[in-house]
């Protein structure tokens, strides 16, 4: 019989696994977009101006940063739990 999983740890593990999948997708797709840009623009016309893949990197990168924070920094304890513990200590 399989031991029961701790629900809180299971949710944290799922968020972290989801972040890792998103990070791998980000790396592969961004690299692919840079190759497309280089093949169509950079190779023939030089490297002047702002390359369009940078906007995709920035937008998706910001979203990935929020997902990272949620998976690793924001998952330790809930703010409500922290306030409850603080109030409990003050009594």
Secondary structure, DSSP 4 states (H G I P E B T S, - for coil): -PPPPPHHHHHHHHHHHHHHHHHHHHHHHHHHHHHHHIIIIIHHH-S-S--THHHHHHHHHHHHHHHHIIIIITTS--HHHHHHHHHHHH-
